[in-house]
């Protein structure tokens, strides 16, 4: 019996590109409800060119919604990029100002010996300490230890690579390369990213529909568009926090590596090295 797998004929993530039809439908439906005369004139012009049937008009409506919605979907993607770059500039600005070494040295001279205890000095000290500690990986050390163990196990179990890191999880060269290529994408974060774009693009489509349909400029419709836009922006900001926080980013990598490790099958030719290096410390340092 011949079996045909249609899933192989469909490009991966093809459905993601079709999601652009949602903001397009919102835009065209809003304009049609707010300005029915405009919608009737468009349909009459199409009928004047060719007497399309009902199904043909539905296909044209969906195709135009997909075409228009892709523009709003692209605009939402650009908004996500802007939010990401805003976080990057924010982190860089804190690093070169409040978290810089020159400010720390000048603050130490200002404190003097013994340290001054006036309210301004205490407040400035707390701000500088916060700025310097937010870039420190100390809070992420427990997660990085677990990530080191899971990555080493995955390398050997799935790929047969028995790699021993001399500096453990602190290896900033080779270690970052393994982290960037191992692990499976987490479905929760992929769905959250898609939902953020859909909410943003739908909110943008609603606001854009106010121009051709002035009758939609009512409080309830504007509030609905604002809620959709705010929901998409809030989700994008939350994803950016997970992406740029050292602890949260390490947790995402650990979950991704564990997801791939759970589906990995060890080859019968491989020997589990856990019995050989069971005396290895959790930190990855050589035992004394």
C-alpha positions as CSV (number, residue, x, y, z in Angstrom):
1,X,0.0,0.0,0.0
2,X,1.3,3.4,-1.0
3,X,1.3,5.9,1.9
4,X,1.6,9.6,1.3
5,X,2.8,11.8,4.1
6,X,1.5,15.3,3.4
7,X,3.4,16.7,6.3
8,X,6.6,16.3,4.3
9,X,5.2,18.3,1.4
10,X,4.4,21.3,3.6
11,X,7.4,23.5,4.5
12,X,8.3,23.7,8.2
13,X,6.6,26.5,10.1
14,X,4.4,27.2,7.1
15,X,1.5,27.7,9.5
16,X,3.4,30.5,11.2
17,X,3.4,32.6,8.0
18,X,-0.4,32.0,7.6
19,X,-1.0,33.6,10.9
20,X,-0.7,37.0,9.2
21,X,-4.2,36.5,8.0
22,X,-5.5,37.3,11.5
23,X,-4.6,41.0,11.6
24,X,-5.7,41.2,7.9
25,X,-9.1,39.9,8.8
26,X,-9.4,42.2,11.7
27,X,-8.5,45.2,9.5
28,X,-10.8,44.4,6.6
29,X,-13.7,43.3,8.9
30,X,-13.3,46.5,11.0
31,X,-13.4,48.7,7.9
32,X,-16.3,46.8,6.5
33,X,-18.3,47.2,9.7
34,X,-17.4,50.8,10.2
35,X,-17.8,51.8,6.5
36,X,-20.2,49.5,4.8
37,X,-20.6,51.8,1.9
38,X,-16.8,51.6,1.3
39,X,-17.0,47.8,1.4
40,X,-19.9,47.7,-1.0
41,X,-18.2,50.0,-3.5
42,X,-15.1,47.8,-3.4
43,X,-17.2,44.7,-4.1
44,X,-19.0,46.4,-6.9
45,X,-15.8,47.4,-8.5
46,X,-14.5,43.9,-8.4
47,X,-17.8,42.7,-9.9
48,X,-17.5,45.2,-12.7
49,X,-14.1,43.7,-13.7
50,X,-15.3,40.1,-13.6
51,X,-18.5,38.6,-12.3
52,X,-16.9,36.5,-9.6
53,X,-19.0,34.0,-7.7
54,X,-19.5,33.8,-4.0
55,X,-16.7,31.4,-3.3
56,X,-14.4,33.4,-5.6
57,X,-15.1,36.5,-3.6
58,X,-14.4,34.7,-0.3
59,X,-11.1,33.5,-1.7
60,X,-10.2,37.1,-2.8
61,X,-11.2,38.3,0.6
62,X,-9.0,35.8,2.4
63,X,-6.0,36.4,0.0
64,X,-6.2,40.2,0.4
65,X,-6.5,39.7,4.2
66,X,-3.3,37.5,4.2
67,X,-1.5,40.1,2.0
68,X,-2.5,43.0,4.2
69,X,-1.9,41.1,7.4
70,X,1.6,40.2,6.5
71,X,2.4,43.9,6.6
72,X,1.1,44.3,10.1
73,X,2.8,41.0,11.1
74,X,6.1,42.4,9.8
75,X,5.5,45.6,11.7
76,X,5.0,43.6,14.9
77,X,8.3,41.8,14.2
78,X,10.1,45.1,13.9
79,X,8.5,46.2,17.2
80,X,9.9,43.1,18.8
81,X,13.4,44.0,17.4
82,X,13.0,47.5,18.8
83,X,12.2,46.1,22.2
84,X,15.2,43.8,22.1
85,X,17.5,46.6,21.1
86,X,16.1,48.8,23.8
87,X,17.1,46.2,26.4
88,X,20.5,45.9,24.9
89,X,21.1,49.6,25.0
90,X,19.7,49.8,28.6
91,X,22.1,47.1,29.7
92,X,25.0,48.7,27.9
93,X,24.1,52.1,29.3
94,X,24.1,50.8,32.9
95,X,27.4,48.9,32.3
96,X,29.3,52.1,31.1
97,X,27.7,54.4,33.7
98,X,26.6,53.0,37.1
99,X,28.4,49.7,36.7
100,X,31.7,51.1,35.3
101,X,35.0,50.8,37.1
102,X,35.8,54.5,37.0
103,X,32.6,55.4,38.9
104,X,33.3,52.6,41.4
105,X,36.8,54.0,42.0
106,X,35.6,57.6,42.4
107,X,32.9,56.4,44.8
108,X,35.5,54.6,46.9
109,X,37.5,57.8,47.1
110,X,34.4,59.8,48.0
111,X,33.6,57.4,50.8
112,X,37.0,57.8,52.3
113,X,38.2,55.9,55.4
114,X,36.2,55.3,57.4
115,X,33.3,55.2,54.9
116,X,30.9,58.1,55.0
117,X,27.4,57.2,56.2
118,X,25.3,60.1,54.9
119,X,22.0,59.2,53.1
120,X,23.3,60.2,49.6
121,X,26.4,58.1,49.9
122,X,24.4,55.1,51.1
123,X,21.9,55.5,48.3
124,X,24.6,55.9,45.6
125,X,26.5,52.8,47.0
126,X,23.4,50.7,46.8
127,X,22.8,51.8,43.2
128,X,26.4,51.1,42.2
129,X,26.3,47.7,43.9
130,X,23.0,46.8,42.1
131,X,24.5,47.9,38.7
132,X,27.6,45.8,39.2
133,X,25.9,42.7,40.6
134,X,23.3,42.5,37.8
135,X,26.1,41.6,35.4
136,X,27.7,39.2,37.7
137,X,27.0,35.5,37.0
138,X,27.1,34.6,40.7
139,X,23.4,34.0,40.9
140,X,23.5,31.9,37.8
141,X,26.3,29.6,39.1
142,X,24.0,26.8,40.4
143,X,22.1,26.8,37.1
144,X,25.4,26.8,35.1
145,X,26.6,23.8,37.1
146,X,23.5,21.8,36.2
147,X,23.8,23.0,32.6
148,X,27.5,21.8,32.5
149,X,26.5,18.3,33.7
150,X,23.6,18.1,31.2
151,X,25.6,19.3,28.3
152,X,28.5,16.9,28.9
153,X,26.0,14.1,29.2
154,X,24.2,15.0,26.0
155,X,27.4,15.3,24.1
156,X,28.4,11.8,24.9
157,X,24.9,10.2,24.8
158,X,23.8,11.5,21.5
159,X,26.9,12.5,19.6
160,X,29.5,10.2,21.2
161,X,31.8,13.1,22.2
162,X,33.6,12.5,25.4
163,X,34.6,16.1,26.2
164,X,36.1,17.1,29.5
165,X,36.2,20.8,30.1
166,X,39.3,21.8,32.0
167,X,37.7,24.9,33.5
168,X,34.2,23.5,33.7
169,X,31.3,25.8,33.1
170,X,33.6,28.9,33.2
171,X,35.2,28.1,29.9
172,X,34.0,31.2,27.9
173,X,35.3,30.1,24.5
174,X,34.4,26.5,23.8
175,X,31.6,26.3,26.3
176,X,29.6,29.0,24.7
177,X,29.9,27.3,21.3
178,X,28.4,24.0,22.7
179,X,25.6,26.0,24.4
180,X,24.6,27.7,21.2
181,X,24.2,24.5,19.1
182,X,22.8,22.0,21.6
183,X,19.2,21.7,22.8
184,X,15.8,21.8,21.3
185,X,13.7,24.9,21.0
186,X,11.2,25.2,23.8
187,X,7.6,25.2,22.5
188,X,6.4,27.4,25.3
189,X,8.7,30.3,24.3
190,X,8.0,29.8,20.6
191,X,4.2,30.0,21.3
192,X,4.7,33.1,23.5
193,X,6.7,34.8,20.7
194,X,4.1,34.0,18.1
195,X,1.3,35.2,20.4
196,X,3.1,38.5,21.1
197,X,3.4,39.1,17.3
198,X,-0.3,38.2,16.8
199,X,-1.5,40.6,19.5
200,X,0.8,43.4,18.4
201,X,-0.1,43.0,14.7
202,X,-3.9,42.8,15.5
203,X,-3.7,45.9,17.7
204,X,-1.8,47.8,14.9
205,X,-4.4,46.7,12.4
206,X,-7.2,47.9,14.6
207,X,-5.6,51.3,15.1
208,X,-4.9,51.5,11.3
209,X,-8.6,50.8,10.6
210,X,-9.5,54.0,12.4
211,X,-8.2,56.0,9.4
212,X,-10.5,54.7,6.7
213,X,-13.4,54.1,9.1
214,X,-13.8,57.2,11.4
215,X,-17.0,55.7,12.8
216,X,-14.9,53.2,14.7
217,X,-13.4,56.0,16.8
218,X,-15.4,54.9,19.8
219,X,-14.1,54.2,23.3
220,X,-14.8,50.5,23.2
221,X,-13.0,49.9,19.9
222,X,-10.0,52.0,20.9
223,X,-9.8,50.3,24.3
224,X,-9.8,46.9,22.5
225,X,-7.0,47.9,20.2
226,X,-5.1,49.3,23.2
227,X,-5.5,46.0,25.2
228,X,-4.3,43.9,22.2
229,X,-1.3,46.1,21.7
230,X,-0.4,46.3,25.4
231,X,-0.8,42.5,25.6
232,X,1.6,41.9,22.8
233,X,4.1,44.5,24.1
234,X,3.9,43.1,27.6
235,X,4.6,39.6,26.3
236,X,7.6,40.8,24.2
237,X,9.1,42.6,27.2
238,X,8.7,39.5,29.3
239,X,10.4,37.4,26.7
240,X,13.2,40.0,26.5
241,X,13.6,39.7,30.3
242,X,14.1,36.0,30.0
243,X,16.5,36.5,27.1
244,X,18.8,39.1,28.8
245,X,18.7,37.9,32.4
246,X,21.7,35.7,33.2
247,X,19.8,33.4,35.5
248,X,16.7,33.1,33.3
249,X,18.7,32.7,30.1
250,X,20.7,29.8,31.8
251,X,17.4,28.2,32.9
252,X,16.1,28.3,29.3
253,X,19.3,26.7,28.0
254,X,19.1,24.0,30.7
255,X,15.5,23.2,29.8
256,X,16.4,23.1,26.2
257,X,19.3,20.7,26.7
258,X,17.3,18.5,29.0
259,X,14.5,18.3,26.4
260,X,17.0,17.0,23.8
261,X,18.6,14.7,26.4
262,X,15.3,13.1,27.2
263,X,14.9,12.0,23.6
264,X,18.5,11.0,23.0
265,X,19.4,7.3,22.6
266,X,22.8,6.1,23.6
267,X,24.7,3.9,21.1
268,X,25.5,0.4,22.2
269,X,29.2,1.1,21.3
270,X,29.4,3.9,23.8
271,X,30.4,3.4,27.3
272,X,29.0,5.6,30.0
273,X,31.9,7.7,31.3
274,X,30.0,8.6,34.5
275,X,31.6,5.7,36.3
276,X,35.1,6.9,35.3
277,X,34.7,10.6,36.3
278,X,32.3,10.2,39.2
279,X,34.8,11.9,41.4
280,X,34.6,15.1,39.4
281,X,33.4,18.1,41.4
282,X,30.2,19.8,40.5
283,X,32.0,23.1,39.8
284,X,34.1,21.4,37.1
285,X,37.4,22.1,39.0
286,X,40.0,19.5,39.4
287,X,39.8,17.9,42.9
288,X,42.8,18.3,45.1
